[in-house]
Amino acid sequence: MTILVTGATGNIGRPLVEQLLAAGHRVRALTRDPARAGLPDAAEVVAGDLADASTLAAAFEGVDAAHLITFDGATYGPLTNGEEIVALAVGAGVRRVTLLAGDLDESPLEQAVAASPLEWVRLAPVEFMSNTLEWAESIRTEGVVREAFPEARSALVHDADVAAVAAVALTEDGHHGHEYWITGPEALTIRQRVHILGDVLGREVRFVELSRDEVVARWRGEGYSDSDIEFFLQMRTDPPEAGRTVRRTVEEVTGVPARTFAQWVEENAAAFLS
């Protein structure tokens, strides 16, 4: 198969490209800047922007299946040109797509795909384990994590496991019309994550609890908008049940158990060590 991967340099796109190549598929990787992509040589890296349908015709040519992100990689807002993207995909003969959801609500692209003849699977991952890299600098330099709401629980998922579910859905029959909520194998609080980091890294990692006002001030200082901050607060104080409910989706779809947070830390230990 020839498979188009959009968002190819992102958290899910990069491991998906690697996994599809390892399975023997031809991969076309879409990115805004091919010169900086850093993807495997075996991938055909092409320039394009999902937010601008005029750049996509060549990317879809000869493609059997496509992994589509549903949000603008520059702004992270939902793509508004779903009908144009779908028309290009259908016209090029694409048969099957996976849709990486960026929000709880359906995006215009998801709605357009559902109304089309394309086979589709909606991928709804919870928090990525790679978000933990936000703590890397403070752990390296001070051995500390500063966060609010330490008992907030998340069933965070290894990015490569989301890619593995996408790879199966793109290349095997029997998944059309499914919405896959994808989680890791355990729901962890922030305190538990910090403890695991210290154990795996073999160094003391202290936790310093911030107040609500302190964390809001930090987010404002980092340039987040009021709507972003409102979303962050909701996720920490009243998260949707889906975000903290462990599901066996990874194992059920791929046949391999979901990776643990400790495994992720082992793989990324260098980022946290000076």
ABEGO torsion letter per residue (X at the ends): XBBBBBGAABAAAAAAAAAAAAAGBBBBBBBABAAAAGBBAABBBBBEBAABAAAAAAAABGBABBBBBABBAAAGBBBAAAAAAAAAAAAAGBABBBBBBABABBBAAAAAAAABABBBBBBBBBBBAAAAAAAAAAAAAAGBBBBBGAABBBABBBAAAAAAAAAAAAABBGABGBBBBBBBABBBBAAAAAAAAAAAAGBBBBBBBBBAAAAAAAAAAAGBBAAAAAAAAAAAABBBAAAABBBAAAAAAAGBBBBBAAAAAAAAAAAABX
